[in-house]
Amino acid sequence: MIKASGLSKRFGARAAVEGISFEIPRGQIVGFLGPNGAGKTTTMRLLTGLLRPDSGAAELAGLDPQTQRVALMSKVGYLPEDNPLYEELEALDSLAHAAHIRGVAAARIEPRLRELVKRCGLQDAVGKKVSELSKGYRQRLGLAQAILHEPELLILDEPSAGLDPNQVLEL
């Protein structure tokens, strides 16, 4: 499902990722562990095509994230560490907008949103602007956006950031 071969990325003189190689088969749950600055987020950005590697290659779900990024995004759900959201939209409008971008069929959007509100515990966020949501609800909204198109592969970067212990267990 995921293959990295000799991935390297430098930012100026600093090597963020140096020659990393690994394979993760379908159906596995894997965590990247390491101290701050170890290259975990950079690796995820390389895998999803958000960053171009200085050397090496990646493959996710049989696709090259550098040359097949649009096709890849239909198969991958990604919750980045910084979780960018449209502050001025209401939570459900934000999800609906993401559904349109992800190519979810129009007839499927409304039932899918209802399902995600329940599944991700977003009931209290309905009717509120994203700018009014707590960090925990923003994370839940980001997770809902990452899974709304029912991806084959889910990549989560710091998914429990900003959540209290009970919310982490729910997640």
Backbone hydrogen bonds, N-H to C=O, Kabsch-Sander energy under -0.5 kcal/mol:
donor,donor_aa,acceptor,acceptor_aa,energy
2,I,24,I,-2.2
3,K,59,E,-2.6
4,A,22,F,-3.0
5,S,57,A,-3.0
7,L,20,I,-2.4
8,S,55,S,-2.1
9,K,17,V,-2.7
11,F,14,R,-3.0
12,G,10,R,-0.5
14,R,11,F,-1.7
15,A,13,A,-0.5
16,A,9,K,-2.3
16,A,14,R,-0.7
17,V,9,K,-1.9
19,G,17,V,-0.5
20,I,7,L,-2.5
22,F,4,A,-1.9
24,I,2,I,-2.8
28,Q,25,P,-1.4
30,V,28,Q,-0.5
33,L,31,G,-0.6
38,A,35,P,-1.7
43,T,39,G,-2.4
44,M,40,K,-2.0
45,R,41,T,-2.3
46,L,42,T,-2.2
47,L,43,T,-2.5
48,T,44,M,-1.9
49,G,46,L,-0.8
50,L,45,R,-1.6
51,L,45,R,-1.8
54,D,8,S,-2.6
55,S,8,S,-1.2
57,A,5,S,-1.9
59,E,3,K,-2.3
60,L,63,L,-2.7
61,A,1,M,-3.0
63,L,60,L,-2.5
68,Q,64,D,-2.7
72,L,68,Q,-2.5
73,M,69,R,-2.3
74,S,70,V,-0.7
74,S,71,A,-0.8
75,K,72,L,-1.8
76,V,72,L,-1.2
77,G,153,L,-3.0
79,L,155,I,-2.6
83,N,80,P,-0.8
87,E,85,L,-1.0
89,L,86,Y,-1.2
91,A,125,A,-0.5
91,A,128,K,-2.5
94,S,90,E,-2.6
95,L,91,A,-2.0
96,A,92,L,-2.7
97,H,93,D,-2.7
98,A,94,S,-2.1
99,A,95,L,-2.3
100,H,96,A,-2.2
101,I,97,H,-2.2
102,R,98,A,-2.4
103,G,100,H,-1.1
104,V,99,A,-2.6
108,R,105,A,-1.7
109,I,105,A,-1.0
109,I,106,A,-0.6
110,E,106,A,-0.6
112,R,108,R,-2.1
113,L,109,I,-2.7
114,R,110,E,-2.1
115,E,111,P,-2.1
116,L,112,R,-2.5
117,V,113,L,-2.5
118,K,114,R,-1.7
119,R,115,E,-2.9
120,C,116,L,-2.8
121,G,118,K,-0.9
122,L,117,V,-2.9
123,Q,117,V,-0.5
125,A,122,L,-1.7
126,V,122,L,-0.9
126,V,123,Q,-0.8
128,K,125,A,-2.1
130,V,89,L,-3.0
131,S,87,E,-1.9
132,E,129,K,-1.7
133,L,130,V,-1.6
138,R,134,S,-2.2
139,Q,135,K,-2.2
140,R,136,G,-2.1
141,L,137,Y,-2.5
142,G,138,R,-2.6
143,L,139,Q,-2.4
144,A,140,R,-2.5
145,Q,141,L,-2.3
146,A,142,G,-2.0
147,I,143,L,-1.7
148,L,144,A,-1.2
150,E,147,I,-2.2
152,E,75,K,-1.1
153,L,75,K,-2.1
155,I,77,G,-3.3
156,L,154,L,-0.5
157,D,79,L,-2.8
158,E,156,L,-0.7
161,A,158,E,-1.7
163,L,160,S,-2.0
168,V,164,D,-2.3
169,L,165,P,-1.8
170,E,166,N,-2.0
171,L,167,Q,-2.5
